[in-house]
Amino acid sequence: MIRRTVIGAAALLAAALAIHSPGAGAQQAYTFYVLHQRTIGLTAQYWNPLLTHVSAKSGVPLELKLAKTAREGNAIAEAGKFDFLYTNHFFTPERDRLGYKVIARPAGPGIRSQIVVPVDSPIQSLQELKGKDVAFVTPDGFTGYWLPMDALLRAKVDVKVVFTGNQEASSAQLRVNKVAAAGVNSSVMARYGRRESFDYRALWTSDIYQDLCIMANPKVPADKVAAVRAALVNMAHDAVGRQILEAGADLLKSNSEPGFVTAENRDYDNYRKFYRTTQVK
């Protein structure tokens, strides 16, 4: 309840700042697409206060955009209709050529993909998944499909693919035993496990990759991009911004370092290397 109050107060304060920011009210909002790993409601609850604060601090009004599916959101982004993205789907050779520029990422060491089963599952190895239902997010998911499917192909294990739509839907299907295993983002899975008191174990874990990043459309003016980047990176050092980040972490049951750090395109070169060598087609 306290955290919800903090989010509400912070959002109101940020909105008030935006109203009094020079020119803020006259500017057209820049669209900010978030690849939702959780439900749309939970994603909006997390991102709206954050974007309201960044809008106020940067003087660049940002409008949260979500899509029903990752493929729908990616298609809109491919058409150049989003100004900013929060994703890790744009490092395939085809999307890399579109020119979206990495500007920031969540603080912390990065993410891994895992193939997980309930803690009491009799399955002990990838080979024992042969012929079984395994949950994946969407065909575009990096940690939730590409990495774990590549691992299964290299292990020569054929499974029945079940696409769930988002990371937490995969976790939920695993929790109620609708699938034998799930390919997941390890961080999202850990937060889900803490919120739902769900114990699981990993059969396989990938190398580490940088987390989802914030990217700017090449058409957005450089000064606007710089202002948004600065506001994101400075959130952890601003009293209200820090409260919003901590409230968001509490909402998601995250124990990761809050906030954002500057990032560059080259920080995601291991994604590009993976796509060049993967067995997933």
C-alpha positions in Angstrom: 0.0 0.0 0.0 2.9 2.4 0.9 4.6 1.6 -2.4 1.4 2.3 -4.4 1.0 5.6 -2.6 4.6 6.5 -3.5 4.0 5.7 -7.1 0.9 7.8 -7.2 2.5 10.7 -5.5 5.6 10.5 -7.7 3.5 10.4 -10.8 1.4 13.4 -9.8 4.6 15.4 -9.0 6.2 14.5 -12.3 3.0 15.4 -14.1 3.0 18.8 -12.3 6.6 19.4 -13.3 5.7 18.5 -16.9 2.9 21.1 -17.0 5.3 23.8 -15.8 8.2 22.7 -18.1 8.8 25.2 -20.9 7.0 24.0 -24.0 6.1 20.6 -22.6 2.4 21.1 -23.1 2.8 22.2 -26.7 5.0 19.3 -27.8 3.6 16.2 -29.4 4.3 13.1 -27.4 7.0 10.7 -28.5 5.9 7.1 -28.5 7.7 4.7 -26.2 7.1 1.0 -26.9 7.7 -1.6 -24.2 8.1 -5.2 -25.0 5.9 -6.6 -22.2 7.4 -9.7 -20.5 4.5 -9.7 -18.0 0.8 -8.9 -18.3 -0.1 -5.7 -20.0 -1.6 -4.4 -16.8 1.5 -5.0 -14.7 3.7 -3.6 -17.4 1.7 -0.4 -17.6 1.7 -0.2 -13.8 5.5 -0.3 -13.8 6.3 1.9 -16.7 3.7 4.7 -16.6 5.1 6.4 -13.4 8.6 6.0 -14.8 7.8 7.6 -18.1 5.9 10.4 -16.5 9.0 11.2 -14.5 11.4 11.0 -17.4 9.0 13.2 -19.5 9.1 15.9 -16.8 12.8 15.8 -16.3 13.8 15.7 -19.9 11.2 18.0 -21.3 10.4 15.3 -23.9 6.8 14.0 -23.5 6.7 10.2 -23.7 3.7 8.1 -24.3 3.7 4.4 -23.3 2.8 2.1 -26.2 2.1 -1.6 -25.7 1.0 -4.3 -28.2 -1.1 -7.4 -27.8 1.8 -9.6 -28.9 5.5 -9.1 -29.4 5.1 -9.8 -33.2 2.5 -7.0 -33.4 4.8 -4.6 -31.6 7.8 -5.6 -33.6 6.0 -5.1 -36.9 4.9 -1.5 -35.9 8.5 -0.8 -34.8 9.8 -2.2 -38.1 7.6 0.3 -39.9 9.3 3.1 -38.0 6.2 4.1 -36.0 7.7 4.1 -32.5 10.2 6.8 -31.4 11.7 4.8 -28.5 11.8 1.0 -27.9 12.4 -1.1 -24.8 13.3 -4.5 -26.2 16.1 -6.9 -27.1 14.4 -8.1 -30.4 16.2 -5.6 -32.7 19.6 -7.3 -33.2 18.6 -9.7 -35.9 20.4 -8.9 -39.2 17.1 -7.6 -40.7 16.2 -5.4 -37.8 19.7 -4.2 -37.1 19.7 -2.5 -40.5 16.8 -0.3 -39.5 19.2 1.9 -37.5 17.7 2.0 -34.0 20.3 3.2 -31.6 20.9 1.8 -28.1 21.0 4.6 -25.5 20.4 2.9 -22.1 19.8 -0.3 -20.3 18.8 -1.4 -16.8 21.6 -1.3 -14.3 22.9 -4.7 -13.3 25.0 -7.6 -14.7 22.7 -8.7 -17.5 20.3 -11.6 -18.2 20.5 -15.3 -19.0 18.1 -17.7 -20.6 17.1 -20.9 -18.8 15.1 -24.0 -19.4 13.3 -24.7 -16.1 11.0 -27.3 -14.6 9.1 -27.4 -11.3 11.4 -28.3 -8.4 9.6 -31.6 -7.9 9.6 -32.6 -11.6 11.1 -36.1 -12.3 12.8 -34.6 -15.3 16.6 -34.2 -14.7 18.0 -33.5 -18.2 17.3 -31.9 -21.5 17.1 -35.3 -23.1 14.2 -36.2 -20.9 12.2 -33.4 -22.6 12.0 -35.2 -25.9 8.4 -35.2 -27.2 7.1 -33.1 -24.3 5.3 -29.8 -24.2 7.7 -26.9 -23.6 6.5 -23.3 -23.2 8.2 -20.4 -25.0 7.1 -16.8 -25.3 6.9 -16.0 -29.0 9.0 -16.8 -32.1 10.7 -13.5 -31.6 11.7 -14.0 -27.9 15.4 -14.0 -27.4 15.7 -15.5 -23.9 12.3 -17.0 -24.1 12.7 -18.8 -27.4 15.8 -18.3 -29.5 18.4 -19.2 -26.8 16.6 -22.1 -25.3 15.5 -23.6 -28.6 19.0 -23.3 -29.9 20.2 -25.3 -26.9 17.6 -28.0 -27.5 18.5 -28.2 -31.2 22.2 -28.6 -30.3 21.3 -31.3 -27.8 19.2 -33.0 -30.6 16.1 -32.9 -28.4 12.7 -32.5 -30.3 10.0 -30.9 -28.2 6.4 -29.8 -28.7 6.6 -26.0 -28.8 3.9 -24.1 -26.9 3.8 -20.3 -27.5 2.3 -18.5 -24.5 2.6 -14.8 -25.4 4.8 -13.5 -22.6 7.4 -14.6 -20.1 5.0 -14.8 -17.1 2.4 -16.7 -19.0 5.1 -19.4 -19.6 5.9 -19.4 -15.9 2.2 -19.7 -15.0 1.7 -22.6 -17.4 4.7 -24.3 -15.8 3.4 -23.7 -12.3 0.1 -25.4 -13.0 1.8 -28.3 -14.9 0.3 -27.5 -18.3 3.8 -27.9 -19.8 6.8 -30.0 -18.7 9.3 -27.2 -19.0 9.7 -23.5 -20.0 12.3 -21.5 -21.8 12.5 -18.3 -19.8 14.5 -15.1 -19.0 16.1 -16.1 -15.7 15.5 -12.7 -14.0 11.8 -12.6 -14.9 11.4 -16.2 -13.8 13.1 -15.5 -10.5 10.8 -12.5 -9.8 7.7 -14.6 -10.7 8.9 -17.3 -8.4 9.2 -14.9 -5.5 5.8 -13.3 -6.1 4.0 -16.6 -6.6 6.0 -18.7 -4.1 6.9 -21.1 -6.9 10.0 -23.2 -6.6 11.7 -24.4 -9.8 15.1 -25.6 -11.0 17.1 -25.1 -14.2 18.1 -27.9 -16.6 20.1 -25.5 -18.7 21.4 -21.9 -18.4 22.8 -19.7 -21.1 25.8 -17.4 -21.2 25.1 -13.9 -20.0 23.7 -11.2 -22.3 22.9 -7.6 -21.7 19.4 -6.8 -20.5 16.7 -5.4 -22.7 17.7 -1.9 -23.8 16.1 1.4 -24.6 16.6 2.3 -28.3 15.9 5.5 -30.2 14.5 5.7 -33.7 17.0 7.4 -36.0 14.4 10.0 -36.9 14.2 11.4 -33.3 16.3 14.6 -33.0 19.7 14.0 -31.3 18.9 16.6 -28.5 15.7 14.8 -27.6 17.5 11.5 -27.5 20.2 12.9 -25.3 17.7 14.5 -22.9 15.7 11.2 -22.5 19.0 9.2 -21.9 20.1 11.7 -19.3 16.8 11.6 -17.5 16.8 7.8 -17.4 20.3 7.5 -16.2 19.8 10.2 -13.5 16.7 8.6 -12.0 18.6 6.7 -9.5 20.2 9.9 -8.2 17.0 11.9 -8.0 14.9 11.6 -4.8 11.6 11.2 -6.6 13.1 9.1 -9.4 14.6 6.8 -6.8 11.3 6.4 -5.1 9.6 5.4 -8.4 12.4 2.9 -9.2 12.2 1.3 -5.7 8.4 1.2 -5.9 8.6 -0.5 -9.3 11.2 -3.0 -8.0 8.8 -3.8 -5.1 5.9 -4.3 -7.5 7.9 -6.8 -9.6 9.7 -8.4 -6.5 13.0 -7.5 -8.1 16.2 -7.5 -6.0 18.3 -6.1 -8.9 20.1 -2.8 -8.8 17.4 -0.1 -9.6 17.8 2.4 -12.4 19.4 2.7 -15.8 22.9 3.1 -17.2 24.2 4.4 -20.5 24.6 1.8 -23.1 25.8 1.6 -26.7 25.2 -0.5 -29.8 28.4 -2.4 -29.4 27.3 -3.7 -25.9 24.9 -6.0 -27.8 27.4 -7.6 -30.2 27.0 -11.0 -28.6 23.3 -10.9 -29.7 24.4 -10.3 -33.3 27.0 -13.1 -33.1 24.3 -15.5 -31.8 22.0 -14.7 -34.6 24.8 -15.4 -37.1 25.5 -18.9 -35.7 22.2 -20.1 -34.3 20.6 -23.4 -35.4 17.1 -21.9 -35.0 15.6 -21.1 -38.4 
